[in-house]
Amino acid sequence: MADRHLEPDTPELRARWGQFAFSDAWKAKADAAIARYPEGRQKSAVMALLDYAQRQVGEETQTQGWLPIPVMEYVAAYLAMPIIRVVEVASFYTMYNLVPVGRFHVQVCGTTPCMLRGSDDILAACKKRGMSKGHTTDDGMWTLTEVECMGNCATAPMVQINDDNYEDLTPERLDAVLDALANGESPKAGTQEPGRHTSEPLGGPTTLKEMVQENHDYRGQW
């Protein structure tokens, strides 16, 4: 699954990110997140601030964004936290990228429901487009990661690309999504199954049918 390691702390990394600071827009969001917590509990905002920092890095690099060590040090100083505590959070949650990624981070679920529904074919389709697990394509467009369950088992197989999930995939449907993204379009997120809105049964419900039109009370029947 996802290989988690920190990008080496090199002089080049320091030269690029050593002066990182929140822009006015992201600083306003950071301060608003901190203000949600009572006095003495401001460190609880660390997850939000790491997300904002990653997104700002993404804006500056035209990628999904990631967290260089100097950026995590900035977040630690912002919250008066030891840097190791910030690294512990960033390295635990896979929503944070610890190494550079491409413009689109393609995360393919390989856990049992998705595997049984064809995630191997989804990974093969990514490979045909030049992607390989744990790497970014030479053009900087795609990063491919295989991940654990992301909770869309009823609409497997699925992938997460940046902030959106794409479900009920086939290789052809995935290709259509990737082609749209590459062309600067915004493909429909969620299920890619025609006629399906979310994760409702195809063809309509087979039980509790009265609930479709109203909040039917079944207690008398039970």
Kinemage of the C-alpha trace (Angstrom):
@kinemage 1
@onewidth
@group {chain A} dominant
@subgroup {mainchain}
@vectorlist {calphas} color= white
{ca met a 1} P 0.000 0.000 0.000
{ca ala a 2} L 1.040 3.637 0.328
{ca asp a 3} L 4.763 4.007 1.059
{ca arg a 4} L 5.099 6.687 3.734
{ca his a 5} L 8.410 8.486 4.127
{ca leu a 6} L 9.590 12.049 4.481
{ca glu a 7} L 11.263 13.842 1.604
{ca pro a 8} L 14.953 14.294 2.524
{ca asp a 9} L 15.733 17.633 4.175
{ca thr a 10} L 18.293 18.943 1.679
{ca pro a 11} L 19.791 22.431 1.163
{ca glu a 12} L 17.749 22.652 -2.044
{ca leu a 13} L 14.571 21.900 -0.112
{ca arg a 14} L 15.468 24.579 2.432
{ca ala a 15} L 16.196 27.079 -0.319
{ca arg a 16} L 12.765 26.516 -1.858
{ca trp a 17} L 10.580 26.198 1.245
{ca gly a 18} L 12.568 27.621 4.141
{ca gln a 19} L 10.747 30.969 3.975
{ca phe a 20} L 7.255 29.497 3.665
{ca ala a 21} L 4.463 31.500 5.284
{ca phe a 22} L 0.715 31.475 4.926
{ca ser a 23} L -0.672 33.857 2.335
{ca asp a 24} L -3.245 36.341 3.610
{ca ala a 25} L -6.108 34.102 2.471
{ca trp a 26} L -4.750 30.933 4.061
{ca lys a 27} L -3.691 32.802 7.216
{ca ala a 28} L -7.262 33.970 7.665
{ca lys a 29} L -8.464 30.379 7.399
{ca ala a 30} L -5.754 29.187 9.799
{ca asp a 31} L -6.621 31.814 12.397
{ca ala a 32} L -10.318 30.997 12.068
{ca ala a 33} L -9.567 27.302 12.652
{ca ile a 34} L -7.496 28.087 15.730
{ca ala a 35} L -10.244 30.329 17.117
{ca arg a 36} L -12.654 27.385 17.209
{ca tyr a 37} L -10.763 25.881 20.141
{ca pro a 38} L -10.750 27.093 23.760
{ca glu a 39} L -7.725 28.796 25.230
{ca gly a 40} L -4.917 26.347 25.735
{ca arg a 41} L -6.236 23.941 23.109
{ca gln a 42} L -5.078 25.752 19.983
{ca lys a 43} L -2.806 22.836 19.033
{ca ser a 44} L -5.975 20.931 18.171
{ca ala a 45} L -6.065 22.932 14.931
{ca val a 46} L -2.958 21.170 13.631
{ca met a 47} L -4.839 18.992 11.136
{ca ala a 48} L -6.595 21.978 9.589
{ca leu a 49} L -3.373 23.978 9.353
{ca leu a 50} L -1.505 21.093 7.741
{ca asp a 51} L -4.280 20.839 5.163
{ca tyr a 52} L -4.140 24.581 4.457
{ca ala a 53} L -0.349 24.487 4.170
{ca gln a 54} L -0.502 21.566 1.760
{ca arg a 55} L -3.081 23.358 -0.359
{ca gln a 56} L -0.984 26.526 -0.483
{ca val a 57} L 2.021 24.480 -1.587
{ca gly a 58} L -0.244 22.961 -4.227
{ca glu a 59} L -1.233 26.394 -5.482
{ca glu a 60} L 2.406 27.430 -5.719
{ca thr a 61} L 3.489 24.253 -7.522
{ca gln a 62} L 0.345 23.596 -9.593
{ca thr a 63} L 0.011 20.163 -8.008
{ca gln a 64} L -2.189 18.585 -5.362
{ca gly a 65} L 0.343 19.813 -2.821
{ca trp a 66} L 2.591 18.236 -0.224
{ca leu a 67} L 4.326 19.008 3.088
{ca pro a 68} L 8.075 19.696 2.964
{ca ile a 69} L 9.798 19.579 6.353
{ca pro a 70} L 10.266 23.391 6.490
{ca val a 71} L 6.530 23.816 5.909
{ca met a 72} L 5.747 21.473 8.791
{ca glu a 73} L 8.214 23.433 10.920
{ca tyr a 74} L 6.282 26.595 10.067
{ca val a 75} L 3.009 24.967 11.185
{ca ala a 76} L 4.699 23.768 14.381
{ca ala a 77} L 5.923 27.291 15.159
{ca tyr a 78} L 2.509 28.757 14.304
{ca leu a 79} L 0.930 26.521 16.949
{ca ala a 80} L 3.858 26.536 19.406
{ca met a 81} L 4.192 22.774 19.039
{ca pro a 82} L 7.282 20.562 18.880
{ca ile a 83} L 7.976 19.711 15.255
{ca ile a 84} L 7.925 15.985 16.026
{ca arg a 85} L 4.268 16.275 17.086
{ca val a 86} L 3.372 17.843 13.767
{ca val a 87} L 5.318 15.200 11.846
{ca glu a 88} L 3.519 12.492 13.825
{ca val a 89} L 0.157 13.827 12.646
{ca ala a 90} L 1.255 14.367 9.049
{ca ser a 91} L 2.810 10.926 8.758
{ca phe a 92} L -0.179 9.132 10.328
{ca tyr a 93} L -2.919 10.498 8.045
{ca thr a 94} L -2.554 9.622 4.367
{ca met a 95} L -4.501 12.740 3.368
{ca tyr a 96} L -1.168 14.521 3.819
{ca asn a 97} L 1.450 14.021 1.121
{ca leu a 98} L 4.971 13.741 2.515
{ca val a 99} L 6.713 13.807 -0.869
{ca pro a 100} L 6.028 15.805 -4.036
{ca val a 101} L 3.070 14.652 -6.094
{ca gly a 102} L 1.742 15.512 -9.519
{ca arg a 103} L -1.061 17.778 -10.602
{ca phe a 104} L -3.483 14.892 -10.067
{ca his a 105} L -2.962 12.342 -7.298
{ca val a 106} L -4.703 9.125 -8.358
{ca gln a 107} L -5.345 6.963 -5.288
{ca val a 108} L -6.694 3.538 -6.190
{ca cys a 109} L -8.394 1.493 -3.486
{ca gly a 110} L -7.054 -2.047 -3.466
{ca thr a 111} L -8.912 -3.396 -0.429
{ca thr a 112} L -11.064 -6.534 -0.753
{ca pro a 113} L -14.403 -5.086 -2.028
{ca cys a 114} L -12.658 -3.008 -4.682
{ca met a 115} L -10.305 -5.860 -5.540
{ca leu a 116} L -13.235 -8.234 -6.037
{ca arg a 117} L -14.937 -5.632 -8.220
{ca gly a 118} L -11.953 -5.019 -10.494
{ca ser a 119} L -9.385 -2.736 -8.890
{ca asp a 120} L -6.626 -4.752 -10.585
{ca asp a 121} L -8.090 -3.689 -13.931
{ca ile a 122} L -8.155 -0.086 -12.726
{ca leu a 123} L -4.469 -0.255 -11.789
{ca ala a 124} L -3.712 -1.850 -15.170
{ca ala a 125} L -5.516 1.020 -16.908
{ca cys a 126} L -3.357 3.494 -14.986
{ca lys a 127} L -0.243 1.569 -15.980
{ca lys a 128} L -1.241 1.754 -19.640
{ca arg a 129} L -1.202 5.538 -19.303
{ca gly a 130} L 2.366 5.500 -18.007
{ca met a 131} L 1.661 5.555 -14.270
{ca ser a 132} L 3.413 3.349 -11.749
{ca lys a 133} L 2.661 2.986 -8.058
{ca gly a 134} L 4.569 5.380 -5.857
{ca his a 135} L 5.795 7.537 -8.726
{ca thr a 136} L 4.892 10.686 -10.633
{ca thr a 137} L 4.852 10.667 -14.424
{ca asp a 138} L 7.626 12.536 -16.210
{ca asp a 139} L 5.227 15.282 -17.315
{ca gly a 140} L 4.257 15.946 -13.678
{ca met a 141} L 0.603 15.233 -14.412
{ca trp a 142} L -0.149 12.023 -12.495
{ca thr a 143} L 0.939 10.407 -9.240
{ca leu a 144} L -0.365 6.886 -8.587
{ca thr a 145} L -0.848 5.418 -5.112
{ca glu a 146} L -2.600 2.239 -4.012
{ca val a 147} L -4.436 2.832 -0.741
{ca glu a 148} L -6.553 1.064 1.828
{ca cys a 149} L -10.340 1.283 2.044
{ca met a 150} L -11.829 4.762 1.631
{ca gly a 151} L -15.384 3.727 2.457
{ca asn a 152} L -17.035 3.429 -0.950
{ca cys a 153} L -17.450 -0.354 -0.836
{ca ala a 154} L -21.041 -0.267 -2.167
{ca thr a 155} L -19.847 1.497 -5.329
{ca ala a 156} L -16.552 -0.330 -5.803
{ca pro a 157} L -14.148 -0.105 -7.474
{ca met a 158} L -13.264 3.500 -6.816
{ca val a 159} L -10.416 5.971 -6.953
{ca gln a 160} L -9.845 9.298 -5.245
{ca ile a 161} L -8.283 11.973 -7.432
{ca asn a 162} L -7.313 15.063 -5.421
{ca asp a 163} L -10.506 16.010 -3.549
{ca asp a 164} L -13.006 13.903 -5.502
{ca asn a 165} L -14.052 10.246 -5.522
{ca tyr a 166} L -14.955 8.406 -8.719
{ca glu a 167} L -16.894 5.188 -8.194
{ca asp a 168} L -18.423 2.237 -10.076
{ca leu a 169} L -15.419 2.358 -12.351
{ca thr a 170} L -14.402 0.279 -15.311
{ca pro a 171} L -11.151 0.860 -17.204
{ca glu a 172} L -13.147 2.710 -19.872
{ca arg a 173} L -14.906 4.926 -17.338
{ca leu a 174} L -11.608 5.701 -15.625
{ca asp a 175} L -10.059 6.638 -18.969
{ca ala a 176} L -12.935 9.046 -19.590
{ca val a 177} L -12.367 10.687 -16.190
{ca leu a 178} L -8.600 10.977 -16.703
{ca asp a 179} L -9.032 12.325 -20.235
{ca ala a 180} L -11.395 15.003 -18.951
{ca leu a 181} L -9.000 16.041 -16.186
{ca ala a 182} L -6.075 16.166 -18.616
{ca asn a 183} L -8.137 18.449 -20.861
{ca gly a 184} L -8.867 20.875 -18.035
{ca glu a 185} L -12.451 19.725 -17.606
{ca ser a 186} L -14.308 18.825 -14.402
{ca pro a 187} L -15.772 15.331 -14.763
{ca lys a 188} L -18.748 14.344 -12.654
{ca ala a 189} L -17.593 13.043 -9.289
{ca gly a 190} L -19.173 10.102 -7.488
{ca thr a 191} L -20.687 7.102 -9.190
{ca gln a 192} L -19.988 6.695 -12.888
{ca glu a 193} L -22.823 4.180 -13.309
{ca pro a 194} L -25.504 5.628 -15.640
{ca gly a 195} L -28.820 6.042 -13.859
{ca arg a 196} L -27.332 5.777 -10.400
{ca his a 197} L -27.365 8.858 -8.173
{ca thr a 198} L -25.318 7.745 -5.154
{ca ser a 199} L -25.141 4.197 -3.799
{ca glu a 200} L -28.797 3.237 -4.090
{ca pro a 201} L -29.567 -0.226 -5.565
{ca leu a 202} L -29.534 -0.381 -9.341
{ca gly a 203} L -33.125 -0.672 -10.532
{ca gly a 204} L -34.498 0.734 -7.305
{ca pro a 205} L -34.932 -0.690 -3.794
{ca thr a 206} L -36.139 -4.230 -3.199
{ca thr a 207} L -37.009 -3.631 0.464
{ca leu a 208} L -38.470 -0.720 2.446
{ca lys a 209} L -39.975 0.554 -0.803
{ca glu a 210} L -42.466 2.826 0.947
{ca met a 211} L -39.536 4.936 2.147
{ca val a 212} L -38.859 6.159 -1.379
{ca gln a 213} L -41.637 8.739 -1.388
{ca glu a 214} L -42.196 9.400 2.313
{ca asn a 215} L -40.837 8.710 5.782
{ca his a 216} L -42.932 5.577 6.163
{ca asp a 217} L -43.299 4.207 9.712
{ca tyr a 218} L -42.693 0.442 9.673
{ca arg a 219} L -42.896 -0.070 13.430
{ca gly a 220} L -46.423 -1.463 13.335
{ca gln a 221} L -45.345 -4.112 10.833
{ca trp a 222} L -42.380 -5.188 12.967
